[in-house]
Amino acid sequence: MLKVNVNNLKEHSIELENASAGTIDGKAFSWDVIEVKDGSFHVIKDNRSYNVEVIKAEASEKSFLVSVNGNKYQLHVKDKFDELLKSLGFDELNAKKVNEIKAPMPGLVLDIRVSEGDTVKKGDPILVLEAMKMENIIKSPADGIIKKINVNKGFAVEKNQVLIFFG
């Protein structure tokens, strides 16, 4: 059984009997699915045709952005193991606490895009680090608040040097 949350609005229960049939919220369905090219599918369900494209897939997060006939949908998927871990209270074990953001490589700080006290979301750009003549955008590893910025624009940094204290 899968639980699929669509656009953080509605959750559906899906059970697949095989590749072409199953139930959605207890109602039986069947479909024909053909992969047209990598990440693009043609689906026929209930005598209707759909063009489905996987725009972005975050497998570790079980999160997908898909386009169905031009309409975009954000999907978050949970399987029976995710549900079991949640029921046992173990669903947050993988969430690691981030206290600092370190330089992934030696380089030069070109730009700092946050200020102390700013609230950031996972994936937000934090700063720009130039290394080997390439600009690398360092992104926030988690949701949090910028506690202290340890570097300034123009600073040269070494690998694993603490750039920002995070909380």
C-alpha positions in Angstrom: 0.0 0.0 0.0 1.2 3.5 -0.8 -0.1 6.8 0.5 0.4 9.6 -1.9 0.0 13.2 -0.9 -0.8 15.5 -3.8 0.2 19.2 -3.6 0.1 18.9 0.2 -3.7 19.1 -0.1 -5.1 15.6 -0.5 -3.8 12.1 0.4 -4.7 9.0 -1.6 -4.3 5.3 -0.7 -3.1 3.2 -3.6 -2.8 -0.5 -3.8 -1.3 -2.1 -6.9 -2.3 -5.6 -7.7 0.0 -5.7 -10.7 1.5 -3.2 -13.2 -1.8 -2.5 -14.8 -4.5 -2.7 -12.0 -5.1 -1.8 -8.4 -7.3 0.5 -6.2 -7.2 4.2 -5.5 -9.0 5.1 -2.2 -10.7 1.7 -2.4 -12.0 2.1 -6.0 -10.7 -0.4 -8.6 -8.8 1.0 -11.6 -6.9 -0.3 -14.5 -4.5 1.5 -16.9 -2.1 1.0 -19.7 1.2 2.7 -19.3 3.9 3.1 -22.0 7.2 4.8 -21.4 7.7 7.0 -24.4 11.3 8.1 -23.3 13.1 8.4 -20.1 10.8 10.1 -17.6 7.9 10.5 -20.1 4.9 8.2 -20.2 1.7 7.8 -22.1 -1.2 6.6 -19.9 -4.6 5.4 -20.8 -7.1 5.2 -17.9 -10.9 5.1 -18.1 -10.7 5.6 -21.8 -8.8 8.9 -21.4 -5.3 9.6 -22.6 -2.7 11.3 -20.4 0.8 12.5 -21.1 2.8 12.2 -17.9 6.4 13.6 -17.4 8.5 13.2 -14.3 10.1 16.7 -14.0 12.0 16.2 -10.7 12.5 13.1 -8.6 14.0 13.1 -5.1 14.1 9.4 -4.5 15.6 9.7 -1.0 12.8 12.0 0.1 10.2 10.0 -2.0 9.1 13.3 -3.5 8.3 13.8 -7.2 7.2 16.8 -9.4 5.2 15.5 -12.3 3.3 17.1 -15.2 0.1 15.5 -16.3 -1.2 17.0 -19.6 0.7 20.2 -18.7 -0.6 20.5 -15.1 2.1 20.2 -12.4 1.7 18.1 -9.3 4.0 17.7 -6.3 3.8 14.2 -4.9 5.0 12.8 -1.6 4.9 9.0 -1.3 4.9 6.9 1.8 5.0 3.1 1.7 4.0 0.5 4.4 7.5 0.8 6.0 7.3 4.5 6.3 3.9 4.1 8.0 5.3 1.4 10.4 8.2 3.6 11.4 5.8 6.5 12.0 3.5 4.3 14.2 6.6 3.2 16.2 7.8 6.8 16.6 10.9 6.3 14.5 10.0 8.5 11.5 12.3 11.3 12.6 15.5 9.3 13.2 16.9 10.3 9.8 16.4 13.9 10.5 19.9 15.1 11.5 20.5 18.2 13.5 22.6 20.7 11.5 24.6 23.1 13.7 27.1 24.5 11.1 27.6 24.8 7.4 31.2 24.0 6.3 33.0 24.8 3.1 32.8 21.7 0.9 36.1 22.7 -0.8 38.8 25.4 -0.6 37.7 28.6 -2.3 36.9 32.3 -2.2 33.6 33.7 -0.8 32.0 35.7 -3.6 28.7 36.5 -2.1 26.7 35.9 1.1 23.0 35.7 0.5 21.8 35.6 4.1 22.1 37.7 7.3 22.3 36.6 10.9 18.8 36.0 12.2 17.4 35.0 8.8 15.1 32.0 8.6 16.0 29.7 5.7 14.4 26.6 4.2 16.2 23.5 3.0 17.7 24.3 -0.4 17.7 28.1 0.0 21.0 29.6 -1.4 23.2 30.6 1.5 26.4 31.8 -0.2 28.5 31.7 -3.4 31.9 30.0 -3.2 34.3 30.3 -6.1 36.6 27.2 -6.5 38.7 26.3 -9.5 37.2 29.3 -11.5 33.7 27.9 -10.9 30.9 29.5 -8.9 29.3 27.1 -6.4 26.1 28.0 -4.7 26.1 26.6 -1.1 22.5 25.7 -0.1 20.9 25.3 3.2 21.0 21.6 4.3 17.8 22.0 6.4 15.2 24.5 7.6 16.6 26.7 10.3 17.9 30.1 11.4 21.2 31.7 10.6 22.9 32.1 14.0 26.3 33.5 13.1 28.2 34.1 9.8 31.9 33.3 10.3 33.2 34.7 6.9 32.9 37.8 4.9 32.7 38.5 1.2 36.2 38.1 -0.3 37.5 35.7 2.3 39.5 32.7 1.2 38.4 29.5 3.0 39.8 26.0 3.4 37.9 22.8 3.0 35.7 22.0 6.1 36.1 25.5 7.5 32.9 26.6 9.3 31.2 29.2 7.3 27.9 29.6 9.1 26.5 28.5 12.5 23.0 27.3 12.0 20.2 26.3 14.2 
